[in-house]
Amino acid sequence: MHTLAAAHPDHVVLAGDLLTWANTKTNQVRNLILAVAIVMGIVAVLMAWWKTRSFVGTLVAFLLAALVLWGISNLDVMKSKVGSEVTDASAVSGIHVASDAPALAGKGWRIS
């Protein structure tokens, strides 16, 4: 095996090519995961029908599969929602406890 520099000394590898390749592979993996999740959802719904022979059980399995598929498809939306909630929660000031708090059971520690 040879390196790129050994192959041709004037050859330049641009980071853009590497980033394009990485983005392409990331999208391919995301599509593969989504396809596998769809197949698993279909199998889960069919197994729910096969085991229970119940419309309600099958409907619950279908709704759960749809919820999981929606979550996988919308990871960016969920990531921004979680990020905004964490940011909002960190803006709240800390909880202050009175200095005359009762001692905890055991070694007599106090909450402060």
C-alpha positions as CSV (number, residue, x, y, z in Angstrom):
1,M,0.0,0.0,0.0
2,H,1.3,3.5,-0.8
3,T,0.5,6.9,0.7
4,L,-0.9,9.8,-1.3
5,A,2.4,11.7,-1.1
6,A,4.3,8.7,-2.4
7,A,1.9,8.2,-5.3
8,H,2.5,11.7,-6.7
9,P,4.5,14.4,-4.9
10,D,2.5,17.2,-6.5
11,H,-0.8,15.7,-5.5
12,V,-2.8,17.9,-3.0
13,V,-5.6,16.4,-0.9
14,L,-8.2,19.0,-0.1
15,A,-10.1,18.9,3.2
16,G,-13.3,19.6,1.2
17,D,-13.0,16.2,-0.5
18,L,-12.7,14.5,2.8
19,L,-15.6,16.5,4.3
20,T,-17.7,15.6,1.3
21,W,-16.9,11.9,1.7
22,A,-17.6,12.0,5.4
23,N,-21.0,13.8,4.8
24,T,-21.9,11.3,2.1
25,K,-21.0,8.3,4.4
26,T,-23.0,9.9,7.3
27,N,-26.1,10.3,5.1
28,Q,-25.7,6.7,3.9
29,V,-25.5,5.4,7.5
30,R,-28.5,7.5,8.5
31,N,-30.5,6.1,5.6
32,L,-29.4,2.6,6.5
33,I,-30.5,3.1,10.1
34,L,-33.9,4.5,9.0
35,A,-34.4,1.5,6.6
36,V,-33.5,-1.0,9.3
37,A,-35.9,0.8,11.8
38,I,-38.7,0.7,9.2
39,V,-38.2,-3.1,8.8
40,M,-38.1,-3.6,12.5
41,G,-41.3,-1.6,13.0
42,I,-43.1,-3.7,10.4
43,V,-41.8,-6.9,12.0
44,A,-42.9,-5.6,15.5
45,V,-46.4,-4.8,14.2
46,L,-46.8,-8.2,12.5
47,M,-45.5,-10.0,15.6
48,A,-47.9,-8.1,17.8
49,W,-50.8,-9.2,15.5
50,W,-49.5,-12.8,15.4
51,K,-49.2,-13.1,19.2
52,T,-52.3,-11.2,20.3
53,R,-54.7,-11.4,17.4
54,S,-56.0,-8.2,18.9
55,F,-56.7,-4.9,17.1
56,V,-55.8,-2.8,20.1
57,G,-52.5,-4.5,20.7
58,T,-51.6,-4.2,17.0
59,L,-52.6,-0.5,17.0
60,V,-50.5,0.2,20.0
61,A,-47.5,-1.6,18.4
62,F,-48.1,0.5,15.2
63,L,-48.3,3.7,17.1
64,L,-45.1,2.9,19.0
65,A,-43.3,2.0,15.8
66,A,-44.5,5.2,14.2
67,L,-43.3,7.3,17.2
68,V,-39.8,5.6,17.1
69,L,-39.6,6.2,13.3
70,W,-40.6,9.8,13.7
71,G,-37.9,10.3,16.4
72,I,-35.3,8.7,14.2
73,S,-36.3,10.8,11.2
74,N,-36.4,14.1,13.1
75,L,-33.2,13.8,15.2
76,D,-32.3,17.4,14.4
77,V,-35.6,18.7,15.7
78,M,-35.3,16.7,18.9
79,K,-31.7,17.8,19.4
80,S,-32.7,21.5,19.1
81,K,-35.6,21.0,21.5
82,V,-33.5,19.3,24.1
83,G,-30.7,21.9,23.7
84,S,-33.2,24.8,24.1
85,E,-34.7,23.1,27.2
86,V,-31.3,22.6,28.8
87,T,-30.3,26.2,28.0
88,D,-33.6,27.5,29.6
89,A,-33.2,25.3,32.7
90,S,-29.6,26.5,33.2
91,A,-30.7,30.1,33.2
92,V,-32.8,29.5,36.4
93,S,-30.9,30.4,39.5
94,G,-29.9,27.8,42.0
95,I,-32.1,26.6,44.8
96,H,-31.4,28.2,48.2
97,V,-32.0,26.3,51.3
98,A,-32.5,27.9,54.7
99,S,-29.6,27.6,57.1
100,D,-31.8,26.1,59.8
101,A,-32.5,23.0,57.7
102,P,-33.1,19.8,59.7
103,A,-30.3,17.3,59.8
104,L,-30.6,14.3,57.6
105,A,-30.9,10.9,59.2
106,G,-27.6,9.1,59.8
107,K,-24.4,11.2,60.1
108,G,-26.2,14.5,60.8
109,W,-25.4,16.2,57.5
110,R,-27.2,19.4,56.7
111,I,-28.5,20.6,53.3
112,S,-27.0,23.9,52.5
